[in-house]
Amino acid sequence: MLKRLLAATFLATALGGVAFAADAKPSDPQIAHIAYTAGSIDVEAAQQALKKSKNADVLEFAKTMERDHKAVNDQALALVKKLNVTPEDNAISKSLATGAEKERATLASLDGAAFDKAYIANEVAYHKAVNSALADTLIPSAQNAELKALLETGLTLFQQHQAHAEHLAATID
């Protein structure tokens, strides 16, 4: 369990502002890449849960995560294409990808109820971190009104995901 908490803490720290420690505001292309990376990570986590879990509630949650995060990422891709903006890789998106790779490996080593608990605990921590980063850094830093609106819509949806994950965490044995 300590290993799981450390992994979740790593993701929360990575997304929560390590690269923003110097109070540098990310640019819109960087924000687009961070948001897309964060969404892709949750899609991949959901796909892993869909393969490994047998718990109906966890499977329903994972399907929701896959569907919703794919939809938001599709909207983000359409927006950057419309605006003719190239998403820019950066320290945060790289840190997220590295942390997610480690988390997927940790989850891959678990089965049954241990996997379900670990997956949901990570989803709680991850959504808290994503929501905090959106509200405190990404939305305030976004210069383009359409990007800001997409991030705000995402925040509303991801706050619902966090509440759903917290509810599941309290019910999974």
C-alpha positions in Angstrom: 0.0 0.0 0.0 2.9 2.4 0.8 4.3 1.7 -2.7 0.9 2.7 -4.2 0.7 5.9 -2.1 4.2 6.8 -3.2 3.3 6.3 -6.9 0.1 8.4 -6.5 2.0 11.1 -4.7 4.6 11.1 -7.5 1.9 11.7 -10.1 0.2 14.3 -7.9 3.6 16.1 -7.5 4.4 15.9 -11.1 1.1 17.4 -12.2 0.7 19.7 -9.3 3.5 22.0 -10.2 7.1 20.7 -10.2 7.9 22.5 -13.4 6.0 25.5 -12.2 8.1 25.9 -9.1 9.8 29.0 -10.6 6.3 30.6 -11.2 6.8 30.3 -14.9 3.5 30.2 -16.6 3.1 27.5 -19.3 2.3 28.7 -22.8 -0.8 27.6 -24.6 1.1 25.0 -26.7 2.6 23.6 -23.5 -0.8 23.6 -21.7 -2.3 21.8 -24.7 0.3 19.1 -24.5 0.0 18.8 -20.7 -3.8 18.4 -20.9 -3.6 15.9 -23.8 -0.9 13.9 -22.0 -2.9 13.8 -18.8 -6.0 12.6 -20.7 -4.1 10.0 -22.5 -2.6 8.6 -19.3 -6.1 8.2 -17.9 -7.3 6.4 -21.1 -4.4 4.0 -20.8 -5.1 3.4 -17.1 -8.7 2.7 -17.9 -7.7 0.3 -20.7 -5.5 -1.5 -18.2 -8.4 -1.8 -15.7 -10.7 -3.1 -18.4 -8.3 -5.9 -19.1 -7.5 -6.8 -15.4 -10.5 -6.1 -13.3 -13.5 -8.4 -12.7 -15.3 -5.9 -10.4 -18.4 -4.5 -12.2 -18.1 -1.1 -10.5 -14.5 -0.7 -11.4 -15.2 -1.8 -15.0 -18.0 0.7 -15.3 -15.8 3.4 -13.9 -12.9 2.5 -16.3 -15.3 2.6 -19.3 -16.4 6.1 -18.2 -12.8 7.2 -17.9 -11.9 5.8 -21.3 -14.9 7.4 -23.0 -14.8 10.8 -21.3 -11.0 11.3 -21.6 -11.0 10.2 -25.2 -13.8 12.7 -26.0 -12.0 15.6 -24.3 -8.7 14.7 -26.0 -10.5 14.6 -29.4 -11.9 18.0 -28.7 -8.4 19.2 -27.7 -6.9 17.8 -31.0 -9.7 19.5 -33.0 -9.0 22.8 -31.3 -5.2 22.8 -31.8 -5.8 21.9 -35.4 -8.4 24.7 -35.8 -6.0 27.2 -34.2 -3.0 25.8 -36.1 -1.1 25.3 -32.9 1.5 22.6 -32.3 1.3 21.2 -28.8 4.7 21.6 -27.1 6.3 18.8 -25.1 7.6 20.1 -21.8 8.9 19.1 -18.3 5.4 18.5 -16.9 4.2 16.3 -19.8 7.5 14.4 -19.8 7.2 13.9 -16.0 3.6 12.7 -16.3 4.5 10.2 -19.0 7.4 8.8 -16.9 5.2 8.5 -13.8 2.4 6.9 -15.7 4.7 4.3 -17.1 5.9 3.4 -13.6 2.3 3.3 -12.4 1.2 1.0 -15.2 4.0 -1.4 -14.3 3.0 -1.4 -10.6 -0.6 -2.0 -11.5 0.4 -4.8 -13.9 1.9 -6.7 -11.0 -1.4 -6.7 -9.1 -4.5 -8.8 -9.5 -8.0 -9.1 -8.2 -9.1 -6.9 -5.3 -5.5 -5.6 -4.8 -5.5 -4.3 -8.4 -9.0 -2.7 -8.0 -8.0 -0.9 -4.8 -4.8 0.3 -6.2 -6.3 1.5 -9.5 -9.1 3.4 -7.8 -6.7 4.9 -5.2 -4.5 6.1 -8.1 -7.6 7.6 -9.9 -8.5 9.5 -6.8 -5.0 10.9 -6.4 -4.6 11.5 -10.1 -7.9 13.4 -10.5 -7.1 15.5 -7.4 -3.8 16.5 -9.0 -5.3 17.1 -12.4 -8.1 19.2 -11.0 -5.7 21.2 -8.9 -3.4 21.8 -11.8 -6.3 22.8 -14.1 -7.8 25.2 -11.5 -4.6 26.7 -10.2 -2.2 26.8 -13.1 -3.5 25.7 -16.5 -6.8 27.6 -16.7 -5.3 30.9 -15.3 -2.3 30.6 -17.6 -4.3 29.9 -20.8 -4.3 32.9 -23.1 -6.7 31.5 -25.8 -10.3 31.8 -24.9 -11.3 28.6 -26.6 -8.5 26.6 -24.9 -9.5 28.1 -21.5 -13.2 27.2 -22.1 -12.2 23.6 -23.0 -10.1 23.3 -19.9 -12.9 24.7 -17.8 -15.3 22.1 -19.3 -12.7 19.4 -18.6 -12.4 20.6 -15.0 -16.1 20.3 -14.4 -16.1 16.7 -15.8 -13.0 15.7 -14.0 -14.3 16.9 -10.7 -17.2 14.5 -11.2 -14.7 11.8 -12.0 -12.9 12.5 -8.7 -16.1 12.3 -6.8 -17.0 9.0 -8.5 -13.5 7.6 -7.7 -13.7 8.7 -4.1 -17.1 7.0 -3.8 -15.7 3.8 -5.3 -12.6 3.9 -3.0 -14.9 4.0 0.0 -16.8 0.9 -1.2 -14.1 -1.4 -2.6 -12.9 -4.0 -0.1 
